[in-house]
Amino acid sequence: MFSHNKRLQYTVRVSESNPGLANLMLEQFGGPQGELAAAMRYFTQALAEEDPGRKDMLLDIATEELSHLEVIGSIIAMLNRGAKGMLAETVDQQAEMYRALQGAGNDSHVTHVLYGGGPALVNSAGVPWSGGYVDTIGEPTADLRSNIAAEARAKIVYERLINVTEDPGVRDALNFLMTREIAHQKSFEKALYSMDKSFPPGKLPGDPRFTDTYVNTSQGEGDRTGPWCEGKGFSEVIVPSEDSLPVDGGDGHADVKLSRGEKAAVDAFAARGKSDPKRDPVTGADLGTLQQEEAKK
């Protein structure tokens, strides 16, 4: 059960209206790296989590992400507030209003007209929020790694948003949100490595013939070696060639056993669509070329 506290987790102070900046901030409200996506990702993971410690952590962070959604949404609402009033009361002439909302080439006029200046569940390009942003797979070792990456991506977006505004209050609130992404990364990483078996993800072990093998498929200038191919855990580097492929020692072809009826149907299908390499018919493209040549004469 959720209980709402009317005070924000972090105070929001905005110096002036800025619809263009508000439009950029939508990326962290309804975008793929945004706070709603994070809250839904961790909340749904928590519901299915069997470990009581990880379940509690996921519920804590999911709920905090909802509070961050409220913070970023409040920033957007404050940045839009002046334009919202003018839009609702038609203070400016239409052309002036349009120029004000579209200042600096942003698309804020779209979200203003559609949503009245409020924070909409879209990203900065106007794409609606999607449940497809929640990339949970139900395996803690995989989900925790995905969560770490999601928090890292969100931190980078916050850094970029900080870099596009000089408003000290907005920068301060964004810095707080960015910092909390770091704290969440730490929690997820500690939870991952507190498990007895965190790698490889899942239950089944890999085929020992291939788990310690690096396949060097990019040859020539720029070819490099390092711990990603010759460090601990790697015992062999394969350079694809006629001698090394296929890596399983087979003939490298795809094959399937068919019943007599299936084979007869496939053979009939192949015969019906068989091409004749000796046949070179005149095509529409040929006729067009001939017409162009005749026109030139």
Secondary structure, DSSP 8 states (H G I E B T S, - for coil): -----SS-SS-----S--HHHHHHHTHHHHSTTSHHHHHHHHHHHHHH--SHHHHHHHHHHHHHHHHHHHHHHHHHHHHHHHHHHHHHHT-S-HHHHHHHHTGGG--HHHHHHHHTTS--SB-TT--B--GGG----S-HHHHHHHHHHHHHHHHHHHHHHHHT---HHHHHHHHHHHHHHHHHHHHHHHHHHTSS--SSSSSS---TTTTTEEE----STT----HHHHSTT--EEE--STTT-STTSS---------HHHHHHHHHHHHHT---TT-----HHHHHHHHHHHHH-
